[in-house]
């Protein structure tokens, strides 16, 4: 018996659209409350669901981007909060990339091409100051903790 991919593709597109909308809403909530456990868990679950659905249909590029978002959300879960505005921007980039990839499936019926730049961006660690790095080590703690007014002056005893 032949598998009707059109039927499963339509189901994927419908469910992926719902999951992407829920992720978008969750990100908007995180923008208001960086420690919203409900939003963090929601985004994690939606990324996981899209990853699994995409993998089952052979949409490996969607599965890989979803996996990176899921990993990022697991890191945020562990931290208990979104760590910076840069991290939120990164999550929105991931969401936008997934939306484009799902739209590609809708328009062409074919798996979208890989997005190595997006996967690399989503895989970058977050440094202690909260910005996303490009493979560099985080700044030393003294650099992060220095007051805005300048370096402390040493006094002689």
Secondary structure, 3 states (H helix, E strand, C coil): CCCCHHHHHHHHHHHHHHHHHHHHHHHHHHHHCCCCHHHHHHHHHHHHHHHHHHHHCCCHHHHHHHHHHHHHHHHHHHHCCCCCHHHHHHHHHHHHHHHHHHHHHHHHCCCCCCCHHHHHHHHCCECCCCCECCCCCCCCHHHHHCCCCCCCCCCCC
